[in-house]
Amino acid sequence: MKHIIALFCLALALTSCEGDQGIPGVDGVDGEVAPAFEIELDFNAANNYEITQTYGFTIVPSDVVLVYMSWETVDGTEIWRLVPQTQFFDDGGVLTYNYDFTDTDFRIFLDATFDLGVLDDVWTQNQFFRVVVVPADYINGLDIENYDDIIQATDIDNFETL
């Protein structure tokens, strides 16, 4: 019985102890989960068939930059494809839309097995891209090829126009 009373007193003492209250901190600012941009590009010889754009902020090394291209519209719905995207032509030529990124900027560019100057405007003018900077915590388990999954998982409501 003495042991039960001693254990009860010990449990009561431990659950009723509370340390000093710390200094209240400043409330944090809610930030975006994944900053997102939309950019319309015209590829030409003057810009060497590429564009480099800064984010306006520095991303952390674990962040992942994904670029999607508006590939076509079906029944009024835009179809977005993850870049790189490759187009094979009947004459054996290969065109690739590609990108790379650093912690301060990204570059979207064309690569081909032929002279890019012979491309029809449909492949080079008024091309729309969406760039999403995704924290690595959100990437795990997601199909990054699926544009809708990425947008939903990162709760993106709108795209800043660059």
KEKEBA-822858 format. One line per 5 residues: their letters; for each residue x, y, z of C-alpha. Coordinates in steps of 0.5 Angstrom, whole numbers, plus 500, padded with zeros to 3 digits. Layout:
N
A) X,Y,Z; ...
***
This chain:
162
MKHII) 500,500,500; 506,505,502; 509,504,495; 502,505,491; 501,512,495
ALFCL) 509,513,494; 508,512,486; 501,516,486; 505,522,490; 510,522,485
ALALT) 506,522,479; 502,528,482; 508,532,483; 511,530,476; 504,532,472
SCEGD) 503,538,476; 510,541,475; 511,547,470; 517,551,468; 518,558,467
QGIPG) 514,561,461; 519,563,455; 519,570,452; 514,570,447; 516,570,440
VDGVD) 514,574,434; 509,571,430; 511,568,423; 509,570,417; 505,565,413
GEVAP) 509,564,406; 507,560,400; 508,553,400; 511,553,393; 512,560,389
AFEIE) 510,559,382; 511,563,376; 508,563,369; 512,566,363; 511,567,355
LDFNA) 517,566,351; 519,567,344; 525,563,342; 529,566,337; 536,567,334
ANNYE) 537,574,338; 536,570,345; 540,564,343; 533,560,343; 533,561,351
ITQTY) 531,565,357; 534,566,363; 530,569,369; 531,570,376; 526,568,382
GFTIV) 527,574,386; 529,570,392; 534,564,393; 532,557,394; 534,552,399
PSDVV) 539,546,396; 533,541,397; 528,545,393; 526,542,387; 524,547,381
LVYMS) 519,544,376; 518,547,369; 511,545,365; 509,547,358; 503,548,355
WETVD) 503,543,350; 496,543,347; 488,545,349; 483,539,349; 476,541,350
GTEIW) 478,548,353; 483,545,358; 490,546,357; 494,540,358; 501,542,361
RLVPQ) 507,537,360; 513,537,365; 519,539,361; 523,536,358; 519,535,352
TQFFD) 521,532,346; 518,532,339; 520,528,333; 519,530,326; 518,526,320
DGGVL) 525,528,317; 529,525,323; 530,531,326; 529,532,334; 527,538,338
TYNYD) 527,538,345; 524,544,350; 529,543,356; 531,547,363; 536,548,368
FTDTD) 536,551,375; 541,554,380; 539,557,387; 538,564,384; 535,563,377
FRIFL) 532,558,372; 534,557,364; 529,555,359; 532,553,352; 531,549,346
DATFD) 536,544,343; 535,540,337; 539,536,332; 538,541,326; 539,548,325
LGVLD) 533,552,330; 533,557,325; 529,553,320; 523,551,326; 516,554,324
DVWTQ) 513,559,329; 509,554,332; 515,551,336; 518,558,338; 513,563,338
NQFFR) 508,564,344; 510,558,348; 507,558,355; 511,555,361; 509,555,369
VVVVP) 515,554,373; 514,551,380; 519,552,386; 517,546,390; 520,544,397
ADYIN) 523,537,398; 518,535,403; 512,536,398; 515,532,393; 516,525,396
GLDIE) 510,520,394; 508,525,388; 508,524,381; 511,530,378; 509,528,371
NYDDI) 502,530,373; 501,537,373; 495,537,377; 498,533,383; 503,538,384
IQATD) 498,544,384; 494,541,389; 499,538,393; 502,545,394; 496,549,394
IDNFE) 497,554,388; 492,558,387; 495,563,382; 501,564,378; 505,570,378
TL) 507,573,371; 514,574,369
***
